[in-house]
Amino acid sequence: MSTESLWSRTRRAAYAEVTEVAMDLFLEKGFEATTIDDIAAAAGISRRSFFRYFGTKEDIVLGHLAGDGARAGAALAARPAGEPAWTALRNVFLSIDDVPADHERLLKISEMMYGTPSLRARSVEKHLQWQADLLPEVLRRLPPAPDEATAALRARAVIASAIACLDAAGETWTRSRGTVPLRDLLTVAFDAVPHAAG
């Protein structure tokens, strides 16, 4: 095994460990009450080392979102070729609910995210990356447009609508304390936008 791959594996393991320690602190003390110094001390690293892994505290909670956009783009490309853009996006987002997770922990994290303004703002920023990740495949699935600018505008509007549905369903799931399945809420949200795309 190469030195580079060993370094990469070590870095991933350290990243995961610091993330786990930080999330435990956030859930115990609250996101805003937890400092970077608290995280570094609990993880047994220096403040300088913390910034090798994360740019901000928000990145600990939401760092996965950028990667999720790329995975959603790949999942979208894997949908049946003739499936309309809106239907394909809906099916990709519905698959999110198929991922096994600790329900109570996920609910606490979701409550923290929706209840912390800086996390909400950062999540919007991360979702902008999803626009770029999903755009090529959504463009391919939409009916022809009179020009490239119109095609791109329609595709961005469809993606933004789908992400808004995901966010609205997630917030409703959180407010209901997970009593209504996220899949059901996503279905209601997507059905509320019947003319997004053919």
Backbone as a printed PyTorch tensor [residue, N CA C, xyz], in Angstrom:
tensor([[[  0.8480,  -1.1900,   0.0000],
         [  0.0000,   0.0000,   0.0000],
         [  0.8860,   1.2430,   0.0000]],

        [[  0.5320,   2.2200,  -0.8070],
         [  1.3710,   3.4080,  -0.9310],
         [  1.2710,   4.2860,   0.3040]],

        [[  2.3070,   5.1260,   0.4830],
         [  2.3110,   6.0670,   1.5990],
         [  1.1490,   7.0370,   1.4720]],

        [[  0.8410,   7.4440,   0.2530],
         [ -0.2430,   8.4030,   0.0310],
         [ -1.5870,   7.8260,   0.4450]],

        [[ -1.8500,   6.5710,   0.0820],
         [ -3.1330,   5.9910,   0.4420],
         [ -3.2280,   5.7930,   1.9540]],

        [[ -2.1200,   5.4640,   2.5980],
         [ -2.1170,   5.3310,   4.0500],
         [ -2.4010,   6.6790,   4.6970]],

        [[ -1.7930,   7.7380,   4.1470],
         [ -2.0380,   9.0910,   4.6740],
         [ -3.4950,   9.4700,   4.4950]],

        [[ -4.0640,   9.1460,   3.3350],
         [ -5.4600,   9.4810,   3.0630],
         [ -6.3860,   8.7430,   4.0230]],

        [[ -6.0880,   7.4680,   4.2610],
         [ -6.9100,   6.6910,   5.1790],
         [ -6.8170,   7.2310,   6.5970]],

        [[ -5.6240,   7.6210,   6.9960],
         [ -5.4270,   8.1750,   8.3310],
         [ -6.1830,   9.4940,   8.4790]],

        [[ -6.1370,  10.3150,   7.4400],
         [ -6.8320,  11.6010,   7.4660],
         [ -8.3460,  11.4030,   7.5560]],

        [[ -8.8660,  10.4540,   6.7790],
         [-10.3080,  10.1870,   6.8190],
         [-10.7350,   9.7100,   8.2020]],

        [[ -9.9040,   8.8530,   8.8040],
         [-10.2300,   8.3420,  10.1390],
         [-10.2170,   9.4670,  11.1630]],

        [[ -9.2110,  10.3520,  11.0730],
         [ -9.1270,  11.4820,  12.0030],
         [-10.3060,  12.4280,  11.8110]],

        [[-10.6700,  12.6720,  10.5510],
         [-11.8080,  13.5440,  10.2310],
         [-13.0830,  12.9890,  10.8530]],

        [[-13.2840,  11.6780,  10.6880],
         [-14.4840,  11.0450,  11.2250],
         [-14.5040,  11.1040,  12.7470]],

        [[-13.3420,  10.9130,  13.3750],
         [-13.2720,  10.9440,  14.8430],
         [-13.5590,  12.3320,  15.3860]],

        [[-12.9570,  13.3470,  14.7820],
         [-13.2040,  14.7260,  15.2330],
         [-14.6730,  15.0860,  15.0270]],

        [[-15.2410,  14.6680,  13.9060],
         [-16.6530,  14.9360,  13.6360],
         [-17.5400,  14.3180,  14.7070]],

        [[-17.2540,  13.0770,  15.0530],
         [-18.0610,  12.3740,  16.0620],
         [-17.9590,  13.0590,  17.4210]],

        [[-16.7430,  13.4350,  17.8060],
         [-16.5330,  14.1280,  19.0870],
         [-17.2820,  15.4580,  19.0960]],

        [[-17.1550,  16.2040,  18.0050],
         [-17.8060,  17.5140,  17.9130],
         [-19.3250,  17.3830,  17.9620]],

        [[-19.8680,  16.4140,  17.2260],
         [-21.3200,  16.2480,  17.2270],
         [-21.8340,  15.8890,  18.6120]],

        [[-21.0960,  15.0650,  19.3340],
         [-21.4880,  14.7310,  20.7090],
         [-21.5260,  15.9920,  21.5760]],

        [[-20.5290,  16.8560,  21.4200],
         [-20.5020,  18.1110,  22.1780],
         [-21.6530,  19.0270,  21.7840]],

        [[-21.9220,  19.1320,  20.4820],
         [-23.0160,  19.9870,  20.0190],
         [-24.3470,  19.5280,  20.6170]],

        [[-24.5690,  18.2220,  20.6290],
         [-25.8320,  17.6930,  21.1190],
         [-25.9370,  17.7910,  22.6360]],

        [[-24.7910,  17.7810,  23.2980],
         [-24.7840,  17.8800,  24.7640],
         [-24.8840,  19.3310,  25.2370]],

        [[-24.0750,  20.2140,  24.6320],
         [-23.9680,  21.5970,  25.1130],
         [-24.7360,  22.6080,  24.2680]],

        [[-25.0460,  22.2240,  23.0350],
         [-25.6390,  23.1700,  22.1010],
         [-24.5790,  23.6440,  21.1150]],

        [[-24.9900,  23.8890,  19.8870],
         [-24.0340,  24.2630,  18.8440],
         [-23.3280,  25.5720,  19.1690]],

        [[-24.0930,  26.6020,  19.5020],
         [-23.5040,  27.9200,  19.7140],
         [-22.6640,  27.9830,  20.9900]],

        [[-22.9890,  27.1320,  21.9810],
         [-22.2400,  27.1400,  23.2410],
         [-20.9340,  26.3590,  23.1420]],

        [[-20.7910,  25.5670,  22.1140],
         [-19.5820,  24.7600,  21.9370],
         [-18.5660,  25.5270,  21.1120]],

        [[-17.3590,  25.6930,  21.6360],
         [-16.3190,  26.4330,  20.9250],
         [-15.3870,  25.4810,  20.1770]],

        [[-14.6470,  26.0510,  19.2670],
         [-13.6370,  25.2720,  18.5510],
         [-12.6070,  24.7320,  19.5320]],

        [[-12.2490,  25.5340,  20.5440],
         [-11.3050,  25.0730,  21.5610],
         [-11.8720,  23.8740,  22.3370]],

        [[-13.1800,  23.8840,  22.6040],
         [-13.8190,  22.7500,  23.2780],
         [-13.6480,  21.4810,  22.4370]],

        [[-13.8970,  21.6160,  21.1380],
         [-13.8100,  20.4690,  20.2310],
         [-12.3760,  19.9480,  20.1550]],

        [[-11.4350,  20.8770,  19.9880],
         [-10.0290,  20.4810,  19.8810],
         [ -9.5740,  19.7510,  21.1430]],

        [[ -9.9590,  20.2860,  22.3050],
         [ -9.5550,  19.6630,  23.5660],
         [-10.1570,  18.2620,  23.7050]],

        [[-11.4430,  18.1340,  23.3810],
         [-12.1050,  16.8390,  23.5250],
         [-11.5570,  15.8170,  22.5350]],

        [[-11.1330,  16.2900,  21.3680],
         [-10.6050,  15.3870,  20.3410],
         [ -9.1150,  15.1240,  20.5160]],

        [[ -8.4640,  15.8740,  21.4340],
         [ -7.0370,  15.6820,  21.6660],
         [ -6.1710,  16.2100,  20.5400]],

        [[ -6.6250,  17.3110,  19.9080],
         [ -5.8500,  17.9300,  18.8390],
         [ -5.6770,  19.4080,  19.1430]],

        [[ -4.7770,  20.0620,  18.4120],
         [ -4.5890,  21.4900,  18.5900],
         [ -5.6390,  22.2540,  17.7880]],

        [[ -5.8220,  23.5240,  18.1300],
         [ -6.7340,  24.3800,  17.3750],
         [ -6.2840,  24.4630,  15.9140]],

        [[ -4.9670,  24.5240,  15.7100],
         [ -4.4250,  24.5850,  14.3540],
         [ -4.7770,  23.3230,  13.5760]],

        [[ -4.7000,  22.1630,  14.2350],
         [ -5.0430,  20.9090,  13.5810],
         [ -6.5240,  20.8740,  13.2070]],

        [[ -7.3640,  21.4590,  14.0690],
         [ -8.7990,  21.5080,  13.7590],
         [ -9.0230,  22.1410,  12.3910]],

        [[ -8.3260,  23.2510,  12.1250],
         [ -8.5410,  23.9730,  10.8780],
         [ -7.9160,  23.2800,   9.6640]],

        [[ -7.1640,  22.2130,   9.8960],
         [ -6.7070,  21.3950,   8.7690],
         [ -7.8570,  20.5480,   8.2200]],

        [[ -8.8310,  20.2850,   9.0880],
         [ -9.9540,  19.4450,   8.7000],
         [-11.2190,  20.2370,   8.3790]],

        [[-11.4360,  21.3370,   9.0750],
         [-12.6810,  22.0900,   8.9390],
         [-12.3910,  23.5880,   8.8410]],

        [[-13.1560,  24.2570,   8.0050],
         [-13.0220,  25.7080,   7.9090],
         [-13.7870,  26.4230,   9.0060]],

        [[-14.9380,  25.8580,   9.3930],
         [-15.8060,  26.4490,  10.4090],
         [-16.4700,  25.3380,  11.2180]],

        [[-17.1010,  25.7140,  12.3220],
         [-17.8950,  24.7460,  13.0850],
         [-19.0460,  24.2180,  12.2360]],

        [[-19.6340,  25.0980,  11.4290],
         [-20.7680,  24.7010,  10.5890],
         [-20.4020,  23.5620,   9.6430]],

        [[-19.1440,  23.5560,   9.1910],
         [-18.7080,  22.5080,   8.2600],
         [-18.7390,  21.1210,   8.8910]],

        [[-18.6240,  21.0520,  10.2110],
         [-18.6850,  19.7570,  10.8920],
         [-20.0740,  19.1420,  10.7120]],

        [[-21.0950,  19.9830,  10.8600],
         [-22.4740,  19.5020,  10.7590],
         [-22.8910,  19.3020,   9.3080]],

        [[-22.4290,  20.1930,   8.4380],
         [-22.9560,  20.2240,   7.0730],
         [-21.9330,  19.8750,   5.9980]],

        [[-20.7450,  19.4850,   6.4080],
         [-19.7050,  19.2000,   5.4280],
         [-20.0990,  18.1160,   4.4410]],

        [[-20.9540,  17.1900,   4.8780],
         [-21.3760,  16.0940,   3.9950],
         [-22.2630,  16.5590,   2.8530]],

        [[-22.8830,  17.7550,   2.9990],
         [-23.8590,  18.1770,   1.9960],
         [-23.2500,  18.3500,   0.6120]],

        [[-22.0260,  18.8560,   0.5510],
         [-21.3900,  19.0400,  -0.7540],
         [-21.2110,  17.6940,  -1.4460]],

        [[-20.7350,  16.7070,  -0.6910],
         [-20.5700,  15.3700,  -1.2460],
         [-21.9040,  14.7260,  -1.5930]],

        [[-22.9400,  15.0430,  -0.8100],
         [-24.2650,  14.5010,  -1.0870],
         [-24.7780,  14.9870,  -2.4370]],

        [[-24.4230,  16.2120,  -2.8110],
         [-24.8380,  16.7370,  -4.1020],
         [-24.2560,  15.9270,  -5.2450]],

        [[-22.9750,  15.5810,  -5.1370],
         [-22.3320,  14.7630,  -6.1720],
         [-22.9620,  13.3770,  -6.2330]],

        [[-23.2740,  12.8040,  -5.0580],
         [-23.9140,  11.4880,  -5.0330],
         [-25.3300,  11.5530,  -5.6150]],

        [[-26.0420,  12.6440,  -5.3350],
         [-27.3740,  12.8180,  -5.9040],
         [-27.2890,  12.9440,  -7.4200]],

        [[-26.2590,  13.6400,  -7.8920],
         [-26.0690,  13.7710,  -9.3390],
         [-25.8250,  12.4200,  -9.9900]],

        [[-25.0180,  11.5910,  -9.3490],
         [-24.7430,  10.2470,  -9.8790],
         [-26.0010,   9.3850,  -9.8390]],

        [[-26.7670,   9.4980,  -8.7470],
         [-28.0110,   8.7320,  -8.6370],
         [-29.0230,   9.1750,  -9.6870]],

        [[-29.0340,  10.4810,  -9.9680],
         [-29.9500,  11.0060, -10.9830],
         [-29.5830,  10.4590, -12.3610]],

        [[-28.3000,  10.4240, -12.6560],
         [-27.8410,   9.9000, -13.9430],
         [-28.1620,   8.4120, -14.0900]],

        [[-28.2910,   7.7140, -12.9640],
         [-28.5700,   6.2810, -13.0040],
         [-30.0620,   5.9590, -13.1350]],

        [[-30.9120,   6.9860, -13.0260],
         [-32.3490,   6.7530, -13.1970],
         [-32.6510,   6.3830, -14.6500]],

        [[-33.7810,   5.7080, -14.9180],
         [-34.1280,   5.3380, -16.2960],
         [-34.0640,   6.5290, -17.2440]],

        [[-33.5350,   6.3010, -18.4230],
         [-33.2700,   7.3900, -19.3690],
         [-34.5120,   8.1940, -19.7290]],

        [[-35.6710,   7.5370, -19.8270],
         [-36.8840,   8.2390, -20.2340],
         [-37.6620,   8.8730, -19.1020]],

        [[-37.1690,   8.7930, -17.8880],
         [-37.8800,   9.3400, -16.7370],
         [-37.7920,  10.8660, -16.7510]],

        [[-38.9180,  11.5730, -16.6570],
         [-38.8750,  13.0450, -16.6690],
         [-38.0530,  13.6010, -15.5050]],

        [[-37.5360,  14.7980, -15.6920],
         [-36.6280,  15.4040, -14.7110],
         [-37.2330,  15.4710, -13.3130]],

        [[-38.4710,  15.9530, -13.2040],
         [-39.0900,  16.1240, -11.8820],
         [-39.3070,  14.7770, -11.2040]],

        [[-39.7660,  13.7990, -11.9650],
         [-39.9770,  12.4580, -11.4180],
         [-38.6530,  11.8430, -10.9760]],

        [[-37.6150,  12.0280, -11.7810],
         [-36.3090,  11.4710, -11.4510],
         [-35.7460,  12.1170, -10.1850]],

        [[-35.8640,  13.4400, -10.0710],
         [-35.3980,  14.1350,  -8.8640],
         [-36.1650,  13.6530,  -7.6370]],

        [[-37.4600,  13.5320,  -7.7960],
         [-38.2940,  13.0410,  -6.6900],
         [-37.8270,  11.6610,  -6.2300]],

        [[-37.5830,  10.7600,  -7.1720],
         [-37.1600,   9.4020,  -6.8120],
         [-35.7790,   9.3870,  -6.1590]],

        [[-34.8850,  10.2470,  -6.6140],
         [-33.5600,  10.3450,  -6.0010],
         [-33.6830,  10.8510,  -4.5680]],

        [[-34.4810,  11.8990,  -4.3570],
         [-34.6150,  12.4620,  -3.0150],
         [-35.3590,  11.5100,  -2.0810]],

        [[-36.3220,  10.7490,  -2.6290],
         [-37.0160,   9.7680,  -1.8030],
         [-36.0660,   8.6910,  -1.3000]],

        [[-35.0230,   8.4040,  -2.0700],
         [-34.0670,   7.3610,  -1.6730],
         [-33.2640,   7.7720,  -0.4490]],

        [[-33.2460,   9.0710,  -0.1290],
         [-32.5370,   9.5500,   1.0640],
         [-33.1060,   8.8790,   2.3110]],

        [[-34.4200,   8.6670,   2.2980],
         [-35.0790,   8.0950,   3.4660],
         [-34.8050,   6.6050,   3.6130]],

        [[-34.1660,   6.0030,   2.6080],
         [-33.8460,   4.5800,   2.6680],
         [-32.5310,   4.3020,   3.3810]],

        [[-31.7750,   5.3740,   3.6920],
         [-30.4770,   5.2120,   4.3290],
         [-30.6630,   4.9250,   5.8230]],

        [[-30.1180,   3.8140,   6.3470],
         [-30.2690,   3.5110,   7.7710],
         [-29.6310,   4.6080,   8.6320]],

        [[-30.2980,   4.9460,   9.7120],
         [-29.7640,   5.9900,  10.5890],
         [-30.3300,   5.8140,  11.9920]],

        [[-29.6200,   6.3620,  12.9690],
         [-30.0970,   6.4120,  14.3420],
         [-31.1670,   7.4980,  14.3950]],

        [[-32.4230,   7.1050,  14.5180],
         [-33.5470,   8.0460,  14.4170],
         [-33.4340,   9.1840,  15.4220]],

        [[-33.1840,   8.8720,  16.6760],
         [-33.1500,   9.8980,  17.7200],
         [-31.9970,  10.8730,  17.5050]],

        [[-30.8370,  10.3390,  17.1450],
         [-29.6810,  11.2020,  16.9230],
         [-29.9200,  12.0940,  15.7000]],

        [[-30.4720,  11.5090,  14.6520],
         [-30.7610,  12.2880,  13.4490],
         [-31.7530,  13.4050,  13.7570]],

        [[-32.7460,  13.1170,  14.5720],
         [-33.7310,  14.1270,  14.9460],
         [-33.0750,  15.2670,  15.7260]],

        [[-32.2040,  14.9350,  16.6570],
         [-31.5100,  15.9690,  17.4360],
         [-30.6300,  16.8400,  16.5430]],

        [[-29.9450,  16.2140,  15.5970],
         [-29.0970,  16.9650,  14.6690],
         [-29.9540,  17.8770,  13.7980]],

        [[-31.0900,  17.3500,  13.3460],
         [-31.9900,  18.1340,  12.5030],
         [-32.5720,  19.3190,  13.2780]],

        [[-32.9330,  19.0900,  14.5330],
         [-33.4370,  20.1830,  15.3760],
         [-32.3690,  21.2580,  15.5540]],

        [[-31.1370,  20.8270,  15.7330],
         [-30.0320,  21.7770,  15.8740],
         [-29.8490,  22.5760,  14.5870]],

        [[-29.9150,  21.8990,  13.4470],
         [-29.6950,  22.5770,  12.1820],
         [-30.7840,  23.6000,  11.9000]],

        [[-32.0440,  23.1900,  12.0520],
         [-33.1390,  24.1070,  11.7510],
         [-33.2920,  25.2010,  12.8010]],

        [[-32.7180,  24.9820,  13.9870],
         [-32.8300,  25.9810,  15.0490],
         [-31.6450,  26.9100,  15.1760]],

        [[-30.6340,  26.7610,  14.3180],
         [-29.4230,  27.5790,  14.4050],
         [-29.2590,  28.3810,  13.1150]],

        [[-29.4160,  29.7050,  13.1900],
         [-29.3630,  30.5250,  11.9680],
         [-28.1000,  30.3260,  11.1340]],

        [[-26.9400,  30.2020,  11.7690],
         [-25.7010,  30.0630,  11.0020],
         [-25.6660,  28.7350,  10.2470]],

        [[-26.2760,  27.7090,  10.8210],
         [-26.3370,  26.4160,  10.1380],
         [-27.3200,  26.4590,   8.9720]],

        [[-28.4380,  27.1440,   9.1620],
         [-29.4040,  27.2840,   8.0640],
         [-28.7550,  28.0240,   6.8950]],

        [[-28.0340,  29.0950,   7.2090],
         [-27.3870,  29.8820,   6.1500],
         [-26.3350,  29.0530,   5.4290]],

        [[-25.5750,  28.2880,   6.1820],
         [-24.5290,  27.4550,   5.5810],
         [-25.1350,  26.3410,   4.7270]],

        [[-26.2860,  25.8160,   5.1340],
         [-26.9150,  24.7590,   4.3510],
         [-27.3910,  25.2900,   3.0060]],

        [[-27.8680,  26.5250,   2.9760],
         [-28.2670,  27.1480,   1.7100],
         [-27.0530,  27.2600,   0.7890]],

        [[-25.9280,  27.6700,   1.3620],
         [-24.6850,  27.7930,   0.5800],
         [-24.2610,  26.4350,   0.0140]],

        [[-24.3590,  25.3980,   0.8190],
         [-23.9760,  24.0630,   0.3460],
         [-24.9200,  23.5830,  -0.7570]],

        [[-26.1960,  23.9130,  -0.6250],
         [-27.1540,  23.4760,  -1.6330],
         [-26.9260,  24.1570,  -2.9780]],

        [[-26.2640,  25.2970,  -2.9720],
         [-25.9290,  25.9330,  -4.2460],
         [-25.0040,  25.0360,  -5.0660]],

        [[-24.1620,  24.2660,  -4.3750],
         [-23.2930,  23.3300,  -5.0810],
         [-24.1240,  22.2330,  -5.7540]],

        [[-25.2550,  21.8910,  -5.1280],
         [-26.1300,  20.8870,  -5.7280],
         [-26.6270,  21.3410,  -7.0960]],

        [[-26.8320,  22.6470,  -7.2470],
         [-27.2710,  23.1610,  -8.5500],
         [-26.3060,  22.7200,  -9.6400]],

        [[-25.0120,  22.9050,  -9.3840],
         [-23.9950,  22.5380, -10.3690],
         [-23.9380,  21.0230, -10.5650]],

        [[-24.0910,  20.2680,  -9.4780],
         [-24.0030,  18.8140,  -9.5620],
         [-25.1750,  18.2010, -10.3420]],

        [[-26.3530,  18.7770, -10.1940],
         [-27.5550,  18.2010, -10.7920],
         [-27.8920,  18.7950, -12.1600]],

        [[-27.3220,  19.9550, -12.4610],
         [-27.7050,  20.6880, -13.6710],
         [-27.5600,  19.8950, -14.9690]],

        [[-26.4250,  19.2430, -15.2360],
         [-26.2870,  18.5620, -16.5350],
         [-27.3670,  17.5070, -16.7800]],

        [[-27.6590,  16.7120, -15.7540],
         [-28.6320,  15.6360, -15.9350],
         [-30.0550,  16.1710, -16.0370]],

        [[-30.3740,  17.2160, -15.2690],
         [-31.7080,  17.8140, -15.3760],
         [-31.8840,  18.4570, -16.7510]],

        [[-30.8640,  19.1420, -17.2330],
         [-30.9110,  19.7120, -18.5810],
         [-31.2040,  18.6340, -19.6170]],

        [[-30.5570,  17.4980, -19.4700],
         [-30.7140,  16.4180, -20.4380],
         [-32.1400,  15.8660, -20.4420]],

        [[-32.7940,  15.9060, -19.3020],
         [-34.1130,  15.2940, -19.1620],
         [-35.2640,  16.2490, -19.4880]],

        [[-35.0060,  17.5380, -19.5500],
         [-36.0760,  18.4970, -19.8360],
         [-36.3930,  18.5440, -21.3340]],

        [[-37.6270,  18.9050, -21.6900],
         [-37.9630,  19.0830, -23.1130],
         [-37.0880,  20.1760, -23.7220]],

        [[-36.9140,  20.1670, -25.0330],
         [-36.0750,  21.1790, -25.6990],
         [-36.5530,  22.5990, -25.4000]],

        [[-35.5900,  23.5120, -25.2930],
         [-35.8810,  24.9280, -25.0630],
         [-35.4490,  25.7230, -26.2970]],

        [[-35.9810,  26.9410, -26.4570],
         [-35.6210,  27.7380, -27.6400],
         [-34.1520,  28.1520, -27.6960]],

        [[-33.5000,  28.2220, -26.5370],
         [-32.0840,  28.6040, -26.5190],
         [-31.4450,  28.0860, -25.2330]],

        [[-30.1080,  28.1740, -25.1670],
         [-29.3590,  27.6370, -24.0200],
         [-29.6910,  28.3590, -22.7170]],

        [[-29.8530,  29.6820, -22.8070],
         [-30.1280,  30.4540, -21.5930],
         [-31.4660,  30.0410, -20.9800]],

        [[-32.4690,  29.8610, -21.8210],
         [-33.7840,  29.4350, -21.3300],
         [-33.7160,  28.0270, -20.7500]],

        [[-32.9830,  27.1510, -21.4170],
         [-32.8360,  25.7780, -20.9330],
         [-32.1830,  25.7600, -19.5530]],

        [[-31.1130,  26.5390, -19.3830],
         [-30.4080,  26.5790, -18.1020],
         [-31.2890,  27.1710, -17.0050]],

        [[-32.0390,  28.2170, -17.3520],
         [-32.9330,  28.8340, -16.3720],
         [-33.9850,  27.8470, -15.9030]],

        [[-34.6070,  27.1380, -16.8420],
         [-35.6250,  26.1620, -16.4750],
         [-35.0280,  25.0640, -15.5920]],

        [[-33.8560,  24.5770, -15.9580],
         [-33.2280,  23.5080, -15.1780],
         [-32.9020,  23.9780, -13.7670]],

        [[-32.3610,  25.1900, -13.6320],
         [-32.0390,  25.7100, -12.2940],
         [-33.3040,  25.9000, -11.4550]],

        [[-34.3810,  26.3420, -12.1120],
         [-35.6430,  26.5300, -11.3880],
         [-36.1940,  25.1910, -10.9010]],

        [[-36.0860,  24.1650, -11.7240],
         [-36.5530,  22.8270, -11.3370],
         [-35.7340,  22.3000, -10.1550]],

        [[-34.4130,  22.4450, -10.2320],
         [-33.5470,  21.9640,  -9.1470],
         [-33.8270,  22.7240,  -7.8590]],

        [[-33.9480,  24.0500,  -7.9750],
         [-34.2220,  24.8650,  -6.7790],
         [-35.5530,  24.4610,  -6.1580]],

        [[-36.5480,  24.1640,  -6.9850],
         [-37.8490,  23.7340,  -6.4740],
         [-37.7350,  22.3970,  -5.7470]],

        [[-36.9620,  21.4800,  -6.3160],
         [-36.7850,  20.1680,  -5.6880],
         [-36.0670,  20.2950,  -4.3460]],

        [[-35.0360,  21.1240,  -4.2980],
         [-34.3040,  21.3270,  -3.0450],
         [-35.2020,  21.9880,  -2.0040]],

        [[-36.0570,  22.9340,  -2.4490],
         [-37.0010,  23.5770,  -1.5290],
         [-37.9780,  22.5490,  -0.9590]],

        [[-38.4140,  21.6050,  -1.7950],
         [-39.2990,  20.5320,  -1.3180],
         [-38.5920,  19.6820,  -0.2630]],

        [[-37.3340,  19.3560,  -0.5270],
         [-36.5460,  18.5630,   0.4130],
         [-36.4000,  19.2950,   1.7480]],

        [[-36.1070,  20.5940,   1.6760],
         [-35.9200,  21.3860,   2.8890],
         [-37.2300,  21.5270,   3.6670]],

        [[-38.3320,  21.7920,   2.9420],
         [-39.6310,  21.9350,   3.6070],
         [-40.0480,  20.6300,   4.2810]],

        [[-39.8170,  19.5210,   3.5920],
         [-40.1560,  18.2190,   4.1780],
         [-39.2880,  17.9280,   5.3980]],

        [[-37.9980,  18.2530,   5.2980],
         [-37.0890,  18.0300,   6.4250],
         [-37.4780,  18.8530,   7.6370]],

        [[-37.8550,  20.1100,   7.4160],
         [-38.2470,  20.9570,   8.5380],
         [-39.5510,  20.4660,   9.1600]],

        [[-40.4860,  20.0440,   8.3210],
         [-41.7500,  19.5260,   8.8420],
         [-41.5260,  18.2300,   9.6260]],

        [[-40.6460,  17.3740,   9.1010],
         [-40.3030,  16.1370,   9.8120],
         [-39.7280,  16.4580,  11.1880]],

        [[-38.8830,  17.4780,  11.2350],
         [-38.2560,  17.8760,  12.5020],
         [-39.2860,  18.4260,  13.4710]],

        [[-40.1620,  19.2960,  12.9750],
         [-41.1850,  19.8870,  13.8420],
         [-42.1530,  18.8280,  14.3690]],

        [[-42.3760,  17.7820,  13.5850],
         [-43.2610,  16.7030,  14.0290],
         [-42.5300,  15.6950,  14.9170]],

        [[-41.2440,  15.9720,  15.1540],
         [-40.3730,  15.0930,  15.9320],
         [-40.3230,  13.6910,  15.3270]],

        [[-40.3530,  13.6500,  13.9950],
         [-40.1870,  12.3980,  13.2960],
         [-41.3830,  11.4750,  13.3440]],

        [[-42.5420,  12.0020,  13.7450],
         [-43.7230,  11.1400,  13.8530],
         [-44.3140,  10.8150,  12.4810]],

        [[-44.0500,  11.6700,  11.4940],
         [-44.5120,  11.4170,  10.1270],
         [-43.2910,  11.0270,   9.3000]],

        [[-43.3220,   9.9120,   8.5940],
         [-42.1530,   9.5000,   7.8090],
         [-41.7130,  10.5800,   6.8160]],

        [[-40.4150,  10.7960,   6.7250],
         [-39.8870,  11.7910,   5.8040],
         [-40.3170,  11.4880,   4.3760]],

        [[-40.3680,  10.2190,   4.0090],
         [-40.7880,   9.8210,   2.6610],
         [-42.1900,  10.3700,   2.3430]],

        [[-43.1050,  10.2740,   3.3110],
         [-44.4640,  10.7670,   3.0950],
         [-44.4720,  12.2820,   2.9170]],

        [[-43.6670,  12.9730,   3.7210],
         [-43.6100,  14.4280,   3.6370],
         [-42.9870,  14.8820,   2.3140]],

        [[-41.9680,  14.1680,   1.8600],
         [-41.3570,  14.4790,   0.5670],
         [-42.3680,  14.2950,  -0.5660]],

        [[-43.1580,  13.2480,  -0.4670],
         [-44.1700,  12.9910,  -1.4950],
         [-45.1820,  14.1250,  -1.5410]],

        [[-45.6470,  14.5710,  -0.3790],
         [-46.6000,  15.6850,  -0.3240],
         [-45.9780,  16.9440,  -0.9200]],

        [[-44.7420,  17.2150,  -0.5530],
         [-44.0670,  18.4240,  -1.0480],
         [-43.9000,  18.3930,  -2.5570]],

        [[-43.4250,  17.2720,  -3.0900],
         [-43.2400,  17.1690,  -4.5390],
         [-44.5670,  17.2260,  -5.2920]],

        [[-45.6180,  16.6330,  -4.7080],
         [-46.9210,  16.6620,  -5.3530],
         [-47.5230,  18.0640,  -5.3640]],

        [[-47.0190,  18.9310,  -4.4730],
         [-47.5350,  20.3050,  -4.4160],
         [-46.9940,  21.1670,  -5.5520]],

        [[-46.0450,  20.6370,  -6.3110],
         [-45.4460,  21.3790,  -7.4340],
         [-45.6650,  20.5300,  -8.6920]],

        [[-46.9140,  20.4470,  -9.1690],
         [-47.2300,  19.4940, -10.2360],
         [-46.7170,  19.8610, -11.6190]],

        [[-46.3840,  21.1250, -11.8260],
         [-46.0080,  21.5400, -13.1730],
         [-44.5330,  21.9160, -13.2670]],

        [[-43.7080,  21.3940, -12.3610],
         [-42.2990,  21.7800, -12.3570],
         [-41.6010,  21.4120, -13.6620]],

        [[-41.8440,  20.2120, -14.1380],
         [-41.1870,  19.7940, -15.3770],
         [-41.8540,  18.5600, -15.9340]],

        [[-41.8120,  18.4080, -17.2140],
         [-42.3720,  17.2240, -17.8280],
         [-41.2850,  16.2400, -18.1510]]])
